């Protein structure tokens, strides 16, 4: 019920101001979330039918947990159910996009956290690695900042899912740091009203501190060592290696490089290059 209220509450926010693109994105979002909720209901009823109990915290039926995991993957936007995330994020304003990629992840992640003891590790690893890789690859050829942040979200969700059945507390830590960094990034973009990479090339003229802040946030999202975003990645890789999932850890670490590449492209445009034409306007700062 909470998931449904959550979905229905964000739709009016997504459709404001009312235009065709916002409405289309809201409909796509609603259809995906409603489908995922129906599958969750089906998993609960199937589990109750097979085991004669309504509890979901220790689901003994393997099919019920598999269906539930896939439905939550659809809600969170994990690969291979990730196609709606960039489309919806691109079609809505920055503020709605920020809520969609941060706050809306909390409810499905909390359910995933609660049912984690009975989840299928192989399925989770498959979902997580494919999310991390597709989140990296998908963002490589994008020029719209909202789409880039959407692909970044898919990749981060992969990192959170891979560790949920080994050490769920790391999932929560990763989620909190991801939410803080993504919200900060969206607020920076909202403040400067930029939605494309090429608009960033003149940003240092508008606000130099904002440009430096954005650079640090992006490096943190990419997981560069002295910054906060490195901590959850490091701890997750460490846990995976302790549990002998070396191939998974290696694939995740390599996928982080793909993410870092498109973050570096934004940084390069906004802070490391001068604007191509001679600027005759006064510096705003």
MODELLER restraints for C-alpha pairs under 7 A, 6 or more apart:
rsr = mdl.restraints
at = mdl.atoms
rsr.add(forms.Gaussian(group=physical.xy_distance, feature=features.Distance(at['CA:3:A'], at['CA:107:A']), mean=6.69, stdev=0.5))
rsr.add(forms.Gaussian(group=physical.xy_distance, feature=features.Distance(at['CA:11:A'], at['CA:26:A']), mean=5.80, stdev=0.5))
rsr.add(forms.Gaussian(group=physical.xy_distance, feature=features.Distance(at['CA:13:A'], at['CA:96:A']), mean=6.39, stdev=0.5))
rsr.add(forms.Gaussian(group=physical.xy_distance, feature=features.Distance(at['CA:14:A'], at['CA:22:A']), mean=6.18, stdev=0.5))
rsr.add(forms.Gaussian(group=physical.xy_distance, feature=features.Distance(at['CA:14:A'], at['CA:26:A']), mean=5.93, stdev=0.5))
rsr.add(forms.Gaussian(group=physical.xy_distance, feature=features.Distance(at['CA:14:A'], at['CA:92:A']), mean=5.98, stdev=0.5))
rsr.add(forms.Gaussian(group=physical.xy_distance, feature=features.Distance(at['CA:14:A'], at['CA:96:A']), mean=5.66, stdev=0.5))
rsr.add(forms.Gaussian(group=physical.xy_distance, feature=features.Distance(at['CA:15:A'], at['CA:22:A']), mean=4.95, stdev=0.5))
rsr.add(forms.Gaussian(group=physical.xy_distance, feature=features.Distance(at['CA:15:A'], at['CA:23:A']), mean=5.26, stdev=0.5))
rsr.add(forms.Gaussian(group=physical.xy_distance, feature=features.Distance(at['CA:15:A'], at['CA:26:A']), mean=6.39, stdev=0.5))
rsr.add(forms.Gaussian(group=physical.xy_distance, feature=features.Distance(at['CA:21:A'], at['CA:91:A']), mean=5.35, stdev=0.5))
rsr.add(forms.Gaussian(group=physical.xy_distance, feature=features.Distance(at['CA:22:A'], at['CA:91:A']), mean=5.49, stdev=0.5))
rsr.add(forms.Gaussian(group=physical.xy_distance, feature=features.Distance(at['CA:22:A'], at['CA:92:A']), mean=5.08, stdev=0.5))
rsr.add(forms.Gaussian(group=physical.xy_distance, feature=features.Distance(at['CA:25:A'], at['CA:88:A']), mean=4.62, stdev=0.5))
rsr.add(forms.Gaussian(group=physical.xy_distance, feature=features.Distance(at['CA:25:A'], at['CA:91:A']), mean=5.54, stdev=0.5))
rsr.add(forms.Gaussian(group=physical.xy_distance, feature=features.Distance(at['CA:25:A'], at['CA:92:A']), mean=6.67, stdev=0.5))
rsr.add(forms.Gaussian(group=physical.xy_distance, feature=features.Distance(at['CA:28:A'], at['CA:88:A']), mean=6.85, stdev=0.5))
rsr.add(forms.Gaussian(group=physical.xy_distance, feature=features.Distance(at['CA:29:A'], at['CA:88:A']), mean=6.52, stdev=0.5))
rsr.add(forms.Gaussian(group=physical.xy_distance, feature=features.Distance(at['CA:33:A'], at['CA:75:A']), mean=5.84, stdev=0.5))
rsr.add(forms.Gaussian(group=physical.xy_distance, feature=features.Distance(at['CA:36:A'], at['CA:71:A']), mean=4.84, stdev=0.5))
rsr.add(forms.Gaussian(group=physical.xy_distance, feature=features.Distance(at['CA:36:A'], at['CA:72:A']), mean=6.92, stdev=0.5))
rsr.add(forms.Gaussian(group=physical.xy_distance, feature=features.Distance(at['CA:36:A'], at['CA:74:A']), mean=6.00, stdev=0.5))
rsr.add(forms.Gaussian(group=physical.xy_distance, feature=features.Distance(at['CA:36:A'], at['CA:75:A']), mean=5.98, stdev=0.5))
rsr.add(forms.Gaussian(group=physical.xy_distance, feature=features.Distance(at['CA:39:A'], at['CA:71:A']), mean=5.82, stdev=0.5))
rsr.add(forms.Gaussian(group=physical.xy_distance, feature=features.Distance(at['CA:40:A'], at['CA:68:A']), mean=5.44, stdev=0.5))
rsr.add(forms.Gaussian(group=physical.xy_distance, feature=features.Distance(at['CA:40:A'], at['CA:71:A']), mean=5.89, stdev=0.5))
rsr.add(forms.Gaussian(group=physical.xy_distance, feature=features.Distance(at['CA:43:A'], at['CA:64:A']), mean=4.97, stdev=0.5))
rsr.add(forms.Gaussian(group=physical.xy_distance, feature=features.Distance(at['CA:43:A'], at['CA:67:A']), mean=5.87, stdev=0.5))
rsr.add(forms.Gaussian(group=physical.xy_distance, feature=features.Distance(at['CA:43:A'], at['CA:68:A']), mean=5.64, stdev=0.5))
rsr.add(forms.Gaussian(group=physical.xy_distance, feature=features.Distance(at['CA:46:A'], at['CA:64:A']), mean=6.43, stdev=0.5))
rsr.add(forms.Gaussian(group=physical.xy_distance, feature=features.Distance(at['CA:47:A'], at['CA:61:A']), mean=6.42, stdev=0.5))
rsr.add(forms.Gaussian(group=physical.xy_distance, feature=features.Distance(at['CA:47:A'], at['CA:64:A']), mean=5.51, stdev=0.5))
rsr.add(forms.Gaussian(group=physical.xy_distance, feature=features.Distance(at['CA:48:A'], at['CA:54:A']), mean=5.26, stdev=0.5))
rsr.add(forms.Gaussian(group=physical.xy_distance, feature=features.Distance(at['CA:56:A'], at['CA:115:A']), mean=6.61, stdev=0.5))
rsr.add(forms.Gaussian(group=physical.xy_distance, feature=features.Distance(at['CA:57:A'], at['CA:114:A']), mean=5.98, stdev=0.5))
rsr.add(forms.Gaussian(group=physical.xy_distance, feature=features.Distance(at['CA:57:A'], at['CA:115:A']), mean=5.01, stdev=0.5))
rsr.add(forms.Gaussian(group=physical.xy_distance, feature=features.Distance(at['CA:58:A'], at['CA:115:A']), mean=6.71, stdev=0.5))
rsr.add(forms.Gaussian(group=physical.xy_distance, feature=features.Distance(at['CA:58:A'], at['CA:117:A']), mean=6.94, stdev=0.5))
rsr.add(forms.Gaussian(group=physical.xy_distance, feature=features.Distance(at['CA:58:A'], at['CA:118:A']), mean=5.91, stdev=0.5))
rsr.add(forms.Gaussian(group=physical.xy_distance, feature=features.Distance(at['CA:59:A'], at['CA:65:A']), mean=6.55, stdev=0.5))
rsr.add(forms.Gaussian(group=physical.xy_distance, feature=features.Distance(at['CA:59:A'], at['CA:118:A']), mean=5.95, stdev=0.5))
rsr.add(forms.Gaussian(group=physical.xy_distance, feature=features.Distance(at['CA:60:A'], at['CA:118:A']), mean=7.00, stdev=0.5))
rsr.add(forms.Gaussian(group=physical.xy_distance, feature=features.Distance(at['CA:65:A'], at['CA:119:A']), mean=6.10, stdev=0.5))
rsr.add(forms.Gaussian(group=physical.xy_distance, feature=features.Distance(at['CA:72:A'], at['CA:108:A']), mean=5.99, stdev=0.5))
rsr.add(forms.Gaussian(group=physical.xy_distance, feature=features.Distance(at['CA:73:A'], at['CA:81:A']), mean=6.90, stdev=0.5))
rsr.add(forms.Gaussian(group=physical.xy_distance, feature=features.Distance(at['CA:74:A'], at['CA:81:A']), mean=5.23, stdev=0.5))
rsr.add(forms.Gaussian(group=physical.xy_distance, feature=features.Distance(at['CA:75:A'], at['CA:108:A']), mean=6.74, stdev=0.5))
rsr.add(forms.Gaussian(group=physical.xy_distance, feature=features.Distance(at['CA:76:A'], at['CA:105:A']), mean=6.12, stdev=0.5))
rsr.add(forms.Gaussian(group=physical.xy_distance, feature=features.Distance(at['CA:76:A'], at['CA:108:A']), mean=6.56, stdev=0.5))
rsr.add(forms.Gaussian(group=physical.xy_distance, feature=features.Distance(at['CA:77:A'], at['CA:85:A']), mean=6.09, stdev=0.5))
rsr.add(forms.Gaussian(group=physical.xy_distance, feature=features.Distance(at['CA:77:A'], at['CA:154:A']), mean=6.33, stdev=0.5))
rsr.add(forms.Gaussian(group=physical.xy_distance, feature=features.Distance(at['CA:78:A'], at['CA:127:A']), mean=6.70, stdev=0.5))
rsr.add(forms.Gaussian(group=physical.xy_distance, feature=features.Distance(at['CA:78:A'], at['CA:131:A']), mean=5.55, stdev=0.5))
rsr.add(forms.Gaussian(group=physical.xy_distance, feature=features.Distance(at['CA:78:A'], at['CA:154:A']), mean=5.91, stdev=0.5))
rsr.add(forms.Gaussian(group=physical.xy_distance, feature=features.Distance(at['CA:78:A'], at['CA:157:A']), mean=6.57, stdev=0.5))
rsr.add(forms.Gaussian(group=physical.xy_distance, feature=features.Distance(at['CA:78:A'], at['CA:158:A']), mean=6.74, stdev=0.5))
rsr.add(forms.Gaussian(group=physical.xy_distance, feature=features.Distance(at['CA:79:A'], at['CA:127:A']), mean=6.09, stdev=0.5))
rsr.add(forms.Gaussian(group=physical.xy_distance, feature=features.Distance(at['CA:79:A'], at['CA:130:A']), mean=5.90, stdev=0.5))
rsr.add(forms.Gaussian(group=physical.xy_distance, feature=features.Distance(at['CA:79:A'], at['CA:131:A']), mean=4.59, stdev=0.5))
rsr.add(forms.Gaussian(group=physical.xy_distance, feature=features.Distance(at['CA:85:A'], at['CA:150:A']), mean=6.11, stdev=0.5))
rsr.add(forms.Gaussian(group=physical.xy_distance, feature=features.Distance(at['CA:86:A'], at['CA:147:A']), mean=5.01, stdev=0.5))
rsr.add(forms.Gaussian(group=physical.xy_distance, feature=features.Distance(at['CA:86:A'], at['CA:150:A']), mean=5.14, stdev=0.5))
rsr.add(forms.Gaussian(group=physical.xy_distance, feature=features.Distance(at['CA:86:A'], at['CA:151:A']), mean=6.60, stdev=0.5))
rsr.add(forms.Gaussian(group=physical.xy_distance, feature=features.Distance(at['CA:89:A'], at['CA:97:A']), mean=5.33, stdev=0.5))
rsr.add(forms.Gaussian(group=physical.xy_distance, feature=features.Distance(at['CA:89:A'], at['CA:146:A']), mean=6.14, stdev=0.5))
rsr.add(forms.Gaussian(group=physical.xy_distance, feature=features.Distance(at['CA:89:A'], at['CA:147:A']), mean=6.53, stdev=0.5))
rsr.add(forms.Gaussian(group=physical.xy_distance, feature=features.Distance(at['CA:89:A'], at['CA:150:A']), mean=6.50, stdev=0.5))
rsr.add(forms.Gaussian(group=physical.xy_distance, feature=features.Distance(at['CA:90:A'], at['CA:146:A']), mean=5.55, stdev=0.5))
rsr.add(forms.Gaussian(group=physical.xy_distance, feature=features.Distance(at['CA:90:A'], at['CA:147:A']), mean=5.70, stdev=0.5))
rsr.add(forms.Gaussian(group=physical.xy_distance, feature=features.Distance(at['CA:94:A'], at['CA:186:A']), mean=6.59, stdev=0.5))
rsr.add(forms.Gaussian(group=physical.xy_distance, feature=features.Distance(at['CA:94:A'], at['CA:190:A']), mean=6.25, stdev=0.5))
rsr.add(forms.Gaussian(group=physical.xy_distance, feature=features.Distance(at['CA:98:A'], at['CA:183:A']), mean=6.08, stdev=0.5))
rsr.add(forms.Gaussian(group=physical.xy_distance, feature=features.Distance(at['CA:98:A'], at['CA:186:A']), mean=5.95, stdev=0.5))
rsr.add(forms.Gaussian(group=physical.xy_distance, feature=features.Distance(at['CA:101:A'], at['CA:153:A']), mean=6.68, stdev=0.5))
rsr.add(forms.Gaussian(group=physical.xy_distance, feature=features.Distance(at['CA:102:A'], at['CA:179:A']), mean=5.17, stdev=0.5))
rsr.add(forms.Gaussian(group=physical.xy_distance, feature=features.Distance(at['CA:113:A'], at['CA:164:A']), mean=6.48, stdev=0.5))
rsr.add(forms.Gaussian(group=physical.xy_distance, feature=features.Distance(at['CA:113:A'], at['CA:168:A']), mean=6.15, stdev=0.5))
rsr.add(forms.Gaussian(group=physical.xy_distance, feature=features.Distance(at['CA:116:A'], at['CA:164:A']), mean=6.18, stdev=0.5))
rsr.add(forms.Gaussian(group=physical.xy_distance, feature=features.Distance(at['CA:116:A'], at['CA:165:A']), mean=5.08, stdev=0.5))
rsr.add(forms.Gaussian(group=physical.xy_distance, feature=features.Distance(at['CA:117:A'], at['CA:165:A']), mean=6.12, stdev=0.5))
rsr.add(forms.Gaussian(group=physical.xy_distance, feature=features.Distance(at['CA:119:A'], at['CA:165:A']), mean=6.78, stdev=0.5))
rsr.add(forms.Gaussian(group=physical.xy_distance, feature=features.Distance(at['CA:121:A'], at['CA:165:A']), mean=6.73, stdev=0.5))
rsr.add(forms.Gaussian(group=physical.xy_distance, feature=features.Distance(at['CA:124:A'], at['CA:161:A']), mean=6.41, stdev=0.5))
rsr.add(forms.Gaussian(group=physical.xy_distance, feature=features.Distance(at['CA:124:A'], at['CA:162:A']), mean=5.97, stdev=0.5))
rsr.add(forms.Gaussian(group=physical.xy_distance, feature=features.Distance(at['CA:125:A'], at['CA:162:A']), mean=5.32, stdev=0.5))
rsr.add(forms.Gaussian(group=physical.xy_distance, feature=features.Distance(at['CA:127:A'], at['CA:158:A']), mean=6.99, stdev=0.5))
rsr.add(forms.Gaussian(group=physical.xy_distance, feature=features.Distance(at['CA:128:A'], at['CA:158:A']), mean=3.91, stdev=0.5))
rsr.add(forms.Gaussian(group=physical.xy_distance, feature=features.Distance(at['CA:128:A'], at['CA:159:A']), mean=6.33, stdev=0.5))
rsr.add(forms.Gaussian(group=physical.xy_distance, feature=features.Distance(at['CA:128:A'], at['CA:161:A']), mean=5.60, stdev=0.5))
rsr.add(forms.Gaussian(group=physical.xy_distance, feature=features.Distance(at['CA:128:A'], at['CA:162:A']), mean=5.22, stdev=0.5))
rsr.add(forms.Gaussian(group=physical.xy_distance, feature=features.Distance(at['CA:129:A'], at['CA:158:A']), mean=6.25, stdev=0.5))
rsr.add(forms.Gaussian(group=physical.xy_distance, feature=features.Distance(at['CA:129:A'], at['CA:251:A']), mean=6.96, stdev=0.5))
rsr.add(forms.Gaussian(group=physical.xy_distance, feature=features.Distance(at['CA:129:A'], at['CA:252:A']), mean=6.39, stdev=0.5))
rsr.add(forms.Gaussian(group=physical.xy_distance, feature=features.Distance(at['CA:131:A'], at['CA:154:A']), mean=5.86, stdev=0.5))
rsr.add(forms.Gaussian(group=physical.xy_distance, feature=features.Distance(at['CA:131:A'], at['CA:155:A']), mean=5.40, stdev=0.5))
rsr.add(forms.Gaussian(group=physical.xy_distance, feature=features.Distance(at['CA:131:A'], at['CA:158:A']), mean=4.92, stdev=0.5))
rsr.add(forms.Gaussian(group=physical.xy_distance, feature=features.Distance(at['CA:132:A'], at['CA:154:A']), mean=6.80, stdev=0.5))
rsr.add(forms.Gaussian(group=physical.xy_distance, feature=features.Distance(at['CA:132:A'], at['CA:155:A']), mean=4.00, stdev=0.5))
rsr.add(forms.Gaussian(group=physical.xy_distance, feature=features.Distance(at['CA:132:A'], at['CA:156:A']), mean=6.90, stdev=0.5))
rsr.add(forms.Gaussian(group=physical.xy_distance, feature=features.Distance(at['CA:132:A'], at['CA:158:A']), mean=5.03, stdev=0.5))
rsr.add(forms.Gaussian(group=physical.xy_distance, feature=features.Distance(at['CA:132:A'], at['CA:159:A']), mean=6.82, stdev=0.5))
rsr.add(forms.Gaussian(group=physical.xy_distance, feature=features.Distance(at['CA:132:A'], at['CA:252:A']), mean=6.49, stdev=0.5))
rsr.add(forms.Gaussian(group=physical.xy_distance, feature=features.Distance(at['CA:132:A'], at['CA:255:A']), mean=5.90, stdev=0.5))
rsr.add(forms.Gaussian(group=physical.xy_distance, feature=features.Distance(at['CA:133:A'], at['CA:255:A']), mean=5.24, stdev=0.5))
rsr.add(forms.Gaussian(group=physical.xy_distance, feature=features.Distance(at['CA:135:A'], at['CA:151:A']), mean=4.60, stdev=0.5))
rsr.add(forms.Gaussian(group=physical.xy_distance, feature=features.Distance(at['CA:135:A'], at['CA:152:A']), mean=5.92, stdev=0.5))
rsr.add(forms.Gaussian(group=physical.xy_distance, feature=features.Distance(at['CA:135:A'], at['CA:154:A']), mean=5.15, stdev=0.5))
rsr.add(forms.Gaussian(group=physical.xy_distance, feature=features.Distance(at['CA:135:A'], at['CA:155:A']), mean=4.44, stdev=0.5))
rsr.add(forms.Gaussian(group=physical.xy_distance, feature=features.Distance(at['CA:136:A'], at['CA:151:A']), mean=6.88, stdev=0.5))
rsr.add(forms.Gaussian(group=physical.xy_distance, feature=features.Distance(at['CA:136:A'], at['CA:155:A']), mean=6.48, stdev=0.5))
rsr.add(forms.Gaussian(group=physical.xy_distance, feature=features.Distance(at['CA:136:A'], at['CA:255:A']), mean=6.03, stdev=0.5))
rsr.add(forms.Gaussian(group=physical.xy_distance, feature=features.Distance(at['CA:136:A'], at['CA:258:A']), mean=4.82, stdev=0.5))
rsr.add(forms.Gaussian(group=physical.xy_distance, feature=features.Distance(at['CA:136:A'], at['CA:259:A']), mean=4.86, stdev=0.5))
rsr.add(forms.Gaussian(group=physical.xy_distance, feature=features.Distance(at['CA:137:A'], at['CA:258:A']), mean=6.64, stdev=0.5))
rsr.add(forms.Gaussian(group=physical.xy_distance, feature=features.Distance(at['CA:138:A'], at['CA:151:A']), mean=6.30, stdev=0.5))
rsr.add(forms.Gaussian(group=physical.xy_distance, feature=features.Distance(at['CA:139:A'], at['CA:148:A']), mean=5.17, stdev=0.5))
rsr.add(forms.Gaussian(group=physical.xy_distance, feature=features.Distance(at['CA:139:A'], at['CA:151:A']), mean=5.51, stdev=0.5))
rsr.add(forms.Gaussian(group=physical.xy_distance, feature=features.Distance(at['CA:139:A'], at['CA:262:A']), mean=6.58, stdev=0.5))
rsr.add(forms.Gaussian(group=physical.xy_distance, feature=features.Distance(at['CA:140:A'], at['CA:262:A']), mean=5.68, stdev=0.5))
rsr.add(forms.Gaussian(group=physical.xy_distance, feature=features.Distance(at['CA:142:A'], at['CA:148:A']), mean=6.28, stdev=0.5))
rsr.add(forms.Gaussian(group=physical.xy_distance, feature=features.Distance(at['CA:143:A'], at['CA:196:A']), mean=5.93, stdev=0.5))
rsr.add(forms.Gaussian(group=physical.xy_distance, feature=features.Distance(at['CA:143:A'], at['CA:197:A']), mean=5.57, stdev=0.5))
rsr.add(forms.Gaussian(group=physical.xy_distance, feature=features.Distance(at['CA:144:A'], at['CA:195:A']), mean=5.97, stdev=0.5))
rsr.add(forms.Gaussian(group=physical.xy_distance, feature=features.Distance(at['CA:144:A'], at['CA:196:A']), mean=4.53, stdev=0.5))
rsr.add(forms.Gaussian(group=physical.xy_distance, feature=features.Distance(at['CA:144:A'], at['CA:197:A']), mean=6.24, stdev=0.5))
rsr.add(forms.Gaussian(group=physical.xy_distance, feature=features.Distance(at['CA:145:A'], at['CA:195:A']), mean=5.32, stdev=0.5))
rsr.add(forms.Gaussian(group=physical.xy_distance, feature=features.Distance(at['CA:145:A'], at['CA:196:A']), mean=5.32, stdev=0.5))
rsr.add(forms.Gaussian(group=physical.xy_distance, feature=features.Distance(at['CA:145:A'], at['CA:197:A']), mean=6.26, stdev=0.5))
rsr.add(forms.Gaussian(group=physical.xy_distance, feature=features.Distance(at['CA:146:A'], at['CA:195:A']), mean=6.54, stdev=0.5))
rsr.add(forms.Gaussian(group=physical.xy_distance, feature=features.Distance(at['CA:152:A'], at['CA:259:A']), mean=6.86, stdev=0.5))
rsr.add(forms.Gaussian(group=physical.xy_distance, feature=features.Distance(at['CA:160:A'], at['CA:171:A']), mean=4.81, stdev=0.5))
rsr.add(forms.Gaussian(group=physical.xy_distance, feature=features.Distance(at['CA:160:A'], at['CA:174:A']), mean=6.45, stdev=0.5))
rsr.add(forms.Gaussian(group=physical.xy_distance, feature=features.Distance(at['CA:163:A'], at['CA:170:A']), mean=6.97, stdev=0.5))
rsr.add(forms.Gaussian(group=physical.xy_distance, feature=features.Distance(at['CA:163:A'], at['CA:171:A']), mean=6.42, stdev=0.5))
rsr.add(forms.Gaussian(group=physical.xy_distance, feature=features.Distance(at['CA:163:A'], at['CA:236:A']), mean=6.49, stdev=0.5))
rsr.add(forms.Gaussian(group=physical.xy_distance, feature=features.Distance(at['CA:164:A'], at['CA:171:A']), mean=5.79, stdev=0.5))
rsr.add(forms.Gaussian(group=physical.xy_distance, feature=features.Distance(at['CA:170:A'], at['CA:232:A']), mean=6.82, stdev=0.5))
rsr.add(forms.Gaussian(group=physical.xy_distance, feature=features.Distance(at['CA:173:A'], at['CA:232:A']), mean=6.75, stdev=0.5))
rsr.add(forms.Gaussian(group=physical.xy_distance, feature=features.Distance(at['CA:174:A'], at['CA:232:A']), mean=5.38, stdev=0.5))
rsr.add(forms.Gaussian(group=physical.xy_distance, feature=features.Distance(at['CA:177:A'], at['CA:229:A']), mean=6.68, stdev=0.5))
rsr.add(forms.Gaussian(group=physical.xy_distance, feature=features.Distance(at['CA:181:A'], at['CA:217:A']), mean=6.10, stdev=0.5))
rsr.add(forms.Gaussian(group=physical.xy_distance, feature=features.Distance(at['CA:181:A'], at['CA:221:A']), mean=6.55, stdev=0.5))
rsr.add(forms.Gaussian(group=physical.xy_distance, feature=features.Distance(at['CA:185:A'], at['CA:214:A']), mean=6.45, stdev=0.5))
rsr.add(forms.Gaussian(group=physical.xy_distance, feature=features.Distance(at['CA:185:A'], at['CA:217:A']), mean=6.57, stdev=0.5))
rsr.add(forms.Gaussian(group=physical.xy_distance, feature=features.Distance(at['CA:188:A'], at['CA:210:A']), mean=6.83, stdev=0.5))
rsr.add(forms.Gaussian(group=physical.xy_distance, feature=features.Distance(at['CA:188:A'], at['CA:214:A']), mean=6.85, stdev=0.5))
rsr.add(forms.Gaussian(group=physical.xy_distance, feature=features.Distance(at['CA:194:A'], at['CA:200:A']), mean=6.92, stdev=0.5))
rsr.add(forms.Gaussian(group=physical.xy_distance, feature=features.Distance(at['CA:197:A'], at['CA:266:A']), mean=6.28, stdev=0.5))
rsr.add(forms.Gaussian(group=physical.xy_distance, feature=features.Distance(at['CA:200:A'], at['CA:269:A']), mean=6.49, stdev=0.5))
rsr.add(forms.Gaussian(group=physical.xy_distance, feature=features.Distance(at['CA:200:A'], at['CA:270:A']), mean=4.86, stdev=0.5))
rsr.add(forms.Gaussian(group=physical.xy_distance, feature=features.Distance(at['CA:201:A'], at['CA:269:A']), mean=5.32, stdev=0.5))
rsr.add(forms.Gaussian(group=physical.xy_distance, feature=features.Distance(at['CA:201:A'], at['CA:270:A']), mean=4.63, stdev=0.5))
rsr.add(forms.Gaussian(group=physical.xy_distance, feature=features.Distance(at['CA:201:A'], at['CA:275:A']), mean=5.77, stdev=0.5))
rsr.add(forms.Gaussian(group=physical.xy_distance, feature=features.Distance(at['CA:202:A'], at['CA:275:A']), mean=6.03, stdev=0.5))
rsr.add(forms.Gaussian(group=physical.xy_distance, feature=features.Distance(at['CA:203:A'], at['CA:211:A']), mean=6.45, stdev=0.5))
rsr.add(forms.Gaussian(group=physical.xy_distance, feature=features.Distance(at['CA:203:A'], at['CA:270:A']), mean=6.40, stdev=0.5))
rsr.add(forms.Gaussian(group=physical.xy_distance, feature=features.Distance(at['CA:204:A'], at['CA:211:A']), mean=5.83, stdev=0.5))
rsr.add(forms.Gaussian(group=physical.xy_distance, feature=features.Distance(at['CA:204:A'], at['CA:271:A']), mean=6.96, stdev=0.5))
rsr.add(forms.Gaussian(group=physical.xy_distance, feature=features.Distance(at['CA:205:A'], at['CA:283:A']), mean=5.57, stdev=0.5))
rsr.add(forms.Gaussian(group=physical.xy_distance, feature=features.Distance(at['CA:205:A'], at['CA:284:A']), mean=6.19, stdev=0.5))
rsr.add(forms.Gaussian(group=physical.xy_distance, feature=features.Distance(at['CA:206:A'], at['CA:284:A']), mean=5.33, stdev=0.5))
rsr.add(forms.Gaussian(group=physical.xy_distance, feature=features.Distance(at['CA:206:A'], at['CA:285:A']), mean=6.34, stdev=0.5))
rsr.add(forms.Gaussian(group=physical.xy_distance, feature=features.Distance(at['CA:207:A'], at['CA:285:A']), mean=6.12, stdev=0.5))
rsr.add(forms.Gaussian(group=physical.xy_distance, feature=features.Distance(at['CA:211:A'], at['CA:270:A']), mean=6.83, stdev=0.5))
rsr.add(forms.Gaussian(group=physical.xy_distance, feature=features.Distance(at['CA:211:A'], at['CA:271:A']), mean=6.67, stdev=0.5))
rsr.add(forms.Gaussian(group=physical.xy_distance, feature=features.Distance(at['CA:215:A'], at['CA:267:A']), mean=5.65, stdev=0.5))
rsr.add(forms.Gaussian(group=physical.xy_distance, feature=features.Distance(at['CA:218:A'], at['CA:263:A']), mean=5.89, stdev=0.5))
rsr.add(forms.Gaussian(group=physical.xy_distance, feature=features.Distance(at['CA:220:A'], at['CA:227:A']), mean=5.28, stdev=0.5))
rsr.add(forms.Gaussian(group=physical.xy_distance, feature=features.Distance(at['CA:220:A'], at['CA:228:A']), mean=6.02, stdev=0.5))
rsr.add(forms.Gaussian(group=physical.xy_distance, feature=features.Distance(at['CA:220:A'], at['CA:229:A']), mean=4.47, stdev=0.5))
rsr.add(forms.Gaussian(group=physical.xy_distance, feature=features.Distance(at['CA:220:A'], at['CA:230:A']), mean=6.71, stdev=0.5))
rsr.add(forms.Gaussian(group=physical.xy_distance, feature=features.Distance(at['CA:221:A'], at['CA:229:A']), mean=5.44, stdev=0.5))
rsr.add(forms.Gaussian(group=physical.xy_distance, feature=features.Distance(at['CA:222:A'], at['CA:229:A']), mean=6.94, stdev=0.5))
rsr.add(forms.Gaussian(group=physical.xy_distance, feature=features.Distance(at['CA:222:A'], at['CA:256:A']), mean=6.77, stdev=0.5))
rsr.add(forms.Gaussian(group=physical.xy_distance, feature=features.Distance(at['CA:222:A'], at['CA:259:A']), mean=6.13, stdev=0.5))
rsr.add(forms.Gaussian(group=physical.xy_distance, feature=features.Distance(at['CA:222:A'], at['CA:260:A']), mean=4.87, stdev=0.5))
rsr.add(forms.Gaussian(group=physical.xy_distance, feature=features.Distance(at['CA:222:A'], at['CA:263:A']), mean=6.87, stdev=0.5))
rsr.add(forms.Gaussian(group=physical.xy_distance, feature=features.Distance(at['CA:223:A'], at['CA:229:A']), mean=4.61, stdev=0.5))
rsr.add(forms.Gaussian(group=physical.xy_distance, feature=features.Distance(at['CA:223:A'], at['CA:230:A']), mean=4.03, stdev=0.5))
rsr.add(forms.Gaussian(group=physical.xy_distance, feature=features.Distance(at['CA:223:A'], at['CA:233:A']), mean=6.89, stdev=0.5))
rsr.add(forms.Gaussian(group=physical.xy_distance, feature=features.Distance(at['CA:224:A'], at['CA:230:A']), mean=5.43, stdev=0.5))
rsr.add(forms.Gaussian(group=physical.xy_distance, feature=features.Distance(at['CA:237:A'], at['CA:249:A']), mean=5.48, stdev=0.5))
rsr.add(forms.Gaussian(group=physical.xy_distance, feature=features.Distance(at['CA:240:A'], at['CA:246:A']), mean=6.67, stdev=0.5))
rsr.add(forms.Gaussian(group=physical.xy_distance, feature=features.Distance(at['CA:240:A'], at['CA:249:A']), mean=6.06, stdev=0.5))
rsr.add(forms.Gaussian(group=physical.xy_distance, feature=features.Distance(at['CA:241:A'], at['CA:249:A']), mean=6.81, stdev=0.5))
